[in-house]
Amino acid sequence: MLCFPNAKINLGLNIINKRPDGYHNIETIFYPIPVVDALEITHAETLSFSQTGIKIDTPIEKNLVVKALNLLKKQYKIPDVEIHLLKAIPFGAGLGGGSADAAFMLKLLNDYFNLHISIEKLEELASEIGADCPFFIRNKPVFASGIGNIFEPINLSLKGYYLCLIKPEIMVSTPEAYSKVIPKVPVISLKEIIQRPISEWKQWMVNDFESSVFSKHPEIESIKNLLYRKGAIYAAMSGSGSSVFGLFEEATHLKSLFNGCFVWEGPLT
């Protein structure tokens, strides 16, 4: 059985305050995008895992897909499977690719073995893997708060717009992204901003990580500025980086401008 885990982008990201547990409360909009991996499982005598595409040097027991399988095995009688992951979503990009793979693995196993696990239970299981992992169970736009783990459905569609996504060969660690951030409550909530015309998002919507990331990696800021010069109606870094996306009213053909970068261009659905 085959499925296609998709990435997400963050439309705005506000860092509200630091929690007693050391984490930060945030507000953001998760929006699914059609940049996908491919994940396949088949019956097997013993567990096996193979991966092609973008190389990830992670021991098998630490791979989130295998973690999802082992998590289900604790509660359900599941035989071993052969797993193959074709990795195409860049990692370290703020796109949630690993979380998407884990969440889709839970859904894939649920369907493959007819486990009849409810959506709510799948979300509960996914939350044990990562804060944003439950988002990919329903895979619909949400307003996320807390540490990015509390979801509120929103009415938002970007269908008809075009996405240009750029991931440079730069890795940004989470501690690095937080290093120069000063938490603050936004003047206008993202829930209100997304009700405004997209042409106004540039004026009101921000990603608080950009200030610290751009100061250390000006190349990422240059990508954002170039997307605006090429006609983006809104552009931003996704999550804590390092990918940058632009929303356009017409199809783009900008790949030649970003040599050495991962580039994805296409319509949003």
Number of C-alpha atoms within 10 A of each C-alpha: 12 14 17 19 26 24 26 27 24 25 25 26 27 22 23 18 15 15 11 7 6 7 11 18 18 22 27 26 27 29 20 21 21 17 19 20 22 20 22 16 20 12 13 12 9 9 12 14 15 10 14 12 12 13 12 12 7 9 7 13 11 9 16 20 26 19 18 23 19 15 16 18 13 9 8 11 10 15 12 17 18 15 21 18 21 17 21 19 26 25 19 21 25 22 29 26 25 24 27 29 30 27 30 26 29 24 22 20 19 17 13 14 12 9 13 9 13 11 13 12 12 18 19 14 18 27 17 13 18 17 15 21 26 28 27 26 20 13 20 17 24 21 21 24 20 18 17 21 18 16 19 12 11 16 11 13 12 14 9 12 16 20 24 22 26 26 28 20 14 15 15 17 15 14 9 15 21 19 13 15 15 14 16 13 12 16 7 10 15 22 16 9 16 19 13 11 8 15 10 14 19 15 10 16 22 20 19 25 25 25 17 17 25 17 12 14 15 10 14 24 19 13 23 20 15 15 23 18 10 12 15 23 18 20 27 29 32 26 28 25 26 28 30 27 25 25 24 22 13 14 14 19 11 15 16 9 11 14 9 11 16 16 19 18 19 18 19 15 12
